[in-house]
Amino acid sequence: MVIELLRKIWSILSRLSPDLKNLIIIILFFIISLTSFNGLGKRIIDGVTKSTIELRSEAENYSKKMTPVINENIYHILMSDQDACNVLLLSYHNSQSSMQGFSYLWITGITEEGRWNITEPYIKNWTELSAINYGNELDRIHKLKYLRIDDIENMKEDYPKLYFKLKECDAKSAAFYPIQSRNNIVGMLVILYKESKEYDLGYYMETIEPCITELYSILNYTKEKENMK
């Protein structure tokens, strides 16, 4: 059927002048090429869309799987530190960008445990904080490896923005523990206290370090995904 159609087209073309015949052949070639390209483009777009959905689904399933483990670690820190009233886990992300393509970095609370008979949830106070706005203070904590404040009034000069954030949470004392490696930063633990905190020798090694090690592995999803292949 196709061959017969081509024969009829060629029979018509053969009667035309060479210039007109060449012009029609070029136009037909262009139409056929454009149609083929559109089909290929659609297949490429469909493939990319499907791949994006699959990757997002994998990430969401991983998050669901790791949620109990994450919360167990946060709860363990709370139970191991009898003076703590709230333990928050913050994570970095960059899911928004400007119209000019500038990607914004944020740090946001993703889970919290607390002694709810003496405190209330404050995770909403740590949602979508601009890492640019808090950058100088956060960078200083990451370089120090941790920051403990016996009285938050003492941090007002050096960490004014975090000071007011802690005031919102009715904290009298606090500690910040970055979740990071030498070359990668994934999040931070924030522990709130109603009173000034005194630390026992070995506190970090026993209470914080084991949980931070596991949380770093979990939150570093890109590396974890490579290990799962």
C-alpha positions as CSV (number, residue, x, y, z in Angstrom):
1,M,0.0,0.0,0.0
2,V,2.8,2.4,0.9
3,I,4.8,1.4,-2.1
4,E,1.8,2.0,-4.4
5,L,1.3,5.5,-2.9
6,L,5.0,6.4,-3.4
7,R,4.7,5.2,-7.0
8,K,1.8,7.5,-7.6
9,I,3.5,10.5,-6.0
10,W,6.6,9.9,-8.1
11,S,4.5,9.6,-11.2
12,I,3.0,13.0,-10.5
13,L,6.4,14.5,-9.7
14,S,8.1,13.2,-12.8
15,R,5.7,15.3,-14.9
16,L,6.8,18.5,-13.3
17,S,9.7,20.7,-14.1
18,P,13.0,19.9,-12.4
19,D,13.0,23.0,-10.3
20,L,9.5,22.6,-9.1
21,K,10.1,18.9,-8.5
22,N,13.1,19.6,-6.3
23,L,11.3,22.2,-4.4
24,I,8.4,19.8,-3.6
25,I,10.9,17.0,-2.6
26,I,12.6,19.4,-0.2
27,I,9.3,20.5,1.3
28,L,8.2,16.8,1.7
29,F,11.6,16.0,3.3
30,F,11.2,18.9,5.7
31,I,7.6,17.8,6.7
32,I,8.7,14.2,7.2
33,S,11.8,15.3,9.3
34,L,9.7,17.6,11.4
35,T,7.1,14.9,12.1
36,S,9.8,12.4,13.0
37,F,11.5,15.0,15.3
38,N,8.3,15.8,17.1
39,G,7.8,12.1,17.7
40,L,11.3,11.7,19.0
41,G,11.0,14.9,21.1
42,K,7.8,13.6,22.7
43,R,9.4,10.3,23.5
44,I,12.4,12.1,25.1
45,I,10.1,14.3,27.2
46,D,8.0,11.3,28.2
47,G,11.2,9.4,29.2
48,V,12.5,12.3,31.3
49,T,9.1,12.8,33.0
50,K,8.9,9.1,33.8
51,S,12.5,9.1,35.1
52,T,11.8,12.2,37.3
53,I,8.7,10.6,38.8
54,E,10.5,7.4,39.5
55,L,13.4,9.2,41.2
56,R,11.0,11.2,43.3
57,S,9.1,8.1,44.3
58,E,12.3,6.4,45.3
59,A,13.3,9.3,47.5
60,E,9.9,9.4,49.1
61,N,9.9,5.7,49.8
62,Y,13.4,6.0,51.3
63,S,12.2,8.9,53.5
64,K,9.2,6.8,54.7
65,K,11.5,3.8,55.4
66,M,14.0,6.0,57.4
67,T,11.4,8.0,59.3
68,P,11.2,5.6,62.3
69,V,15.0,5.4,62.5
70,I,15.3,9.2,62.4
71,N,12.7,9.7,65.2
72,E,14.3,6.9,67.3
73,N,17.6,8.8,67.3
74,I,16.0,12.1,68.2
75,Y,14.0,10.4,71.0
76,H,17.1,8.6,72.2
77,I,18.9,12.0,72.6
78,L,15.9,13.4,74.5
79,M,15.8,10.4,76.9
80,S,19.6,10.4,77.4
81,D,19.6,14.1,78.3
82,Q,17.3,14.5,81.3
83,D,17.7,18.3,81.2
84,A,16.6,18.6,77.6
85,C,13.0,19.8,76.9
86,N,13.1,19.8,73.0
87,V,15.3,18.1,70.5
88,L,15.0,19.3,66.9
89,L,16.5,17.9,63.7
90,L,17.2,20.5,61.0
91,S,18.0,19.7,57.4
92,Y,19.4,21.7,54.5
93,H,17.7,21.9,51.1
94,N,17.6,24.1,48.0
95,S,14.2,23.4,46.4
96,Q,13.5,27.0,45.3
97,S,15.3,29.3,42.9
98,S,14.9,32.9,41.6
99,M,13.6,33.8,38.1
100,Q,17.3,34.3,37.2
101,G,18.1,30.8,38.2
102,F,19.8,31.6,41.6
103,S,19.2,28.7,43.9
104,Y,18.3,29.5,47.5
105,L,19.6,27.4,50.3
106,W,17.3,26.8,53.3
107,I,17.6,25.0,56.7
108,T,14.3,23.6,58.0
109,G,13.1,21.5,60.9
110,I,12.0,18.1,59.8
111,T,11.2,16.4,63.2
112,E,11.1,17.2,66.9
113,E,10.8,15.3,70.2
114,G,10.0,17.0,73.5
115,R,8.9,16.6,77.1
116,W,5.4,17.7,76.4
117,N,4.4,18.0,80.0
118,I,6.8,21.0,80.4
119,T,7.2,22.4,76.9
120,E,5.4,22.7,73.5
121,P,6.5,22.0,69.9
122,Y,8.7,24.7,68.4
123,I,9.4,23.1,65.0
124,K,7.3,25.7,63.2
125,N,9.8,28.3,64.5
126,W,12.6,26.5,62.6
127,T,10.8,26.1,59.3
128,E,12.3,27.4,56.0
129,L,15.0,29.6,57.6
130,S,17.1,31.3,54.9
131,A,20.7,30.0,55.0
132,I,21.8,33.3,53.5
133,N,20.1,35.2,56.3
134,Y,21.5,33.0,59.0
135,G,24.6,32.1,57.1
136,N,27.3,33.9,59.1
137,E,26.1,32.4,62.4
138,L,25.5,28.9,61.0
139,D,28.9,28.9,59.3
140,R,30.6,29.8,62.6
141,I,28.9,26.8,64.3
142,H,29.9,24.4,61.6
143,K,33.5,25.5,61.9
144,L,33.4,25.2,65.7
145,K,31.9,21.6,65.3
146,Y,29.3,22.4,68.0
147,L,28.0,25.3,70.1
148,R,26.8,25.1,73.7
149,I,25.2,28.1,75.4
150,D,24.8,28.1,79.2
151,D,22.7,31.3,79.0
152,I,21.3,32.5,75.7
153,E,21.7,36.1,76.9
154,N,25.4,35.6,76.4
155,M,25.0,34.9,72.7
156,K,23.1,38.0,71.8
157,E,26.2,39.9,70.5
158,D,27.8,37.1,68.5
159,Y,24.7,35.2,67.4
160,P,21.9,37.8,67.4
161,K,19.5,36.1,64.9
162,L,19.8,32.7,66.6
163,Y,19.4,34.4,69.9
164,F,16.0,35.8,68.9
165,K,15.0,32.4,67.5
166,L,15.8,30.7,70.8
167,K,13.8,33.5,72.6
168,E,10.8,32.5,70.5
169,C,11.2,29.0,71.9
170,D,11.3,30.2,75.5
171,A,14.8,28.5,75.9
172,K,17.2,29.6,78.6
173,S,20.0,27.4,77.4
174,A,20.7,25.6,74.1
175,A,23.2,23.5,72.1
176,F,23.8,23.2,68.4
177,Y,25.5,20.1,66.9
178,P,26.2,20.2,63.1
179,I,25.6,17.0,61.1
180,Q,28.5,17.0,58.7
181,S,31.6,15.4,57.3
182,R,34.8,17.1,56.2
183,N,33.3,18.0,52.8
184,N,29.6,17.8,53.3
185,I,26.9,19.5,55.5
186,V,23.5,17.9,55.8
187,G,21.8,19.3,58.9
188,M,22.0,20.2,62.5
189,L,20.7,19.1,65.9
190,V,19.2,21.8,68.2
191,I,18.6,21.0,71.8
192,L,16.6,23.4,74.0
193,Y,16.7,23.7,77.8
194,K,14.5,25.5,80.3
195,E,17.5,25.9,82.6
196,S,21.2,26.3,82.3
197,K,22.8,23.0,81.3
198,E,25.9,21.4,82.9
199,Y,27.6,18.7,80.8
200,D,29.1,15.5,82.2
201,L,32.4,14.3,81.0
202,G,31.8,12.0,78.0
203,Y,28.3,13.6,77.3
204,Y,29.0,14.1,73.6
205,M,30.6,10.7,73.0
206,E,27.7,8.8,74.7
207,T,24.7,10.9,73.8
208,I,25.3,12.8,70.6
209,E,28.0,11.2,68.5
210,P,26.3,7.8,67.9
211,C,23.1,9.5,66.7
212,I,24.8,12.1,64.6
213,T,26.8,9.4,62.8
214,E,23.6,7.5,61.9
215,L,21.7,10.6,61.0
216,Y,24.4,11.8,58.7
217,S,24.3,8.5,56.8
218,I,20.5,8.7,56.5
219,L,20.3,12.4,55.5
220,N,23.1,12.0,52.9
221,Y,20.7,10.4,50.5
222,T,22.8,10.8,47.4
223,K,25.6,8.8,48.8
224,E,23.2,6.3,50.4
225,K,21.5,5.8,47.0
226,E,24.9,5.0,45.4
227,N,25.6,2.4,48.1
228,M,22.2,0.8,47.4
229,K,23.0,0.2,43.7
